[in-house]
Amino acid sequence: ADSCCRGRDVSDAVISVTTLSKWYGQVIGLNDVTAAVSPGITGLLGPNGAGKSTLLKLVTGQLRPSKGQVHVLGQPIWRNPAIYRRIGYCPDHDTFYERMTGLEWITALLRLTGFTDDEAVKTAYRALDSVSLLDVADMKIGAYSKGMRQRVKLAQAVAHDPDLLVLDEPFTGMDPVGRRRTMALVKSLARAGKSIIISSHILYEIELMTSTILLMHNGRILAEGNVHQIRDLLNEYPHRVQITTSDPRKLARQLLDSPYVIGLSLQEDGLTVQTNRPDEFYTRLTALAADGAIDEVLSLDDNLKSVFSYLVTQ
């Protein structure tokens, strides 16, 4: 699929990659990617294995390109610590000191960044407050739920007031209320002048925050531009959602009469729902989650893989 926005002006780009490739032995993680990310919020959308995390690790200077160039905030990123300080990174995987509390962990990272002891503690409290974790600031991270672990990663990414936020699948494992709060935080950071690139394999999450996307598949950029231009393609396929809940039968009864639920199967600890109108479905699900009965929501990949296969052939 050709990009809908090739050739646009990149003079104001916060991230610019040119003929960028990364391979691991015989495995190609990224293949000849050229793209520009402008100020504001940009969604990096693609199924699992598309190359999103590889691209973000190159953008944050964690990986060296096999070929091509990466410029961030106007400078080459590789081995450029001055730029690292201006980036906040929320990785897709967990790497914690499990015996540290959330406050201790963020405070330690801020001290490594150059904050004094007092500044680090005060700043860590503010960061935890921004992700609604003050009530568990003194709890060991090892006792955090998956959603709380996601939010404390986000807190450390924003704590040092970076110019650019790089967020890799930040909503994975969050309940609907946590997702909604985190999306609101991301949008407020953008209004405050931060530039943000955020990856997901769930279009709905990206669409609530921005209309600007990079569409990835098999290590390549398929398209860049406006998310609404692929919306109709996605709606051609059933959207499958896995929900973990303490009372699957009750939730199933609440959803069965919805015109946008076209299939439903029960499991011991949850249910899988098929919907052809994800916007309405997620709105309904968020309302149902208000009583705390929904623990986790995951969008399954099959529908996106179908859409990307379709795009590749166009």
Disulfide bonds with the S-S distance in Angstrom:
none
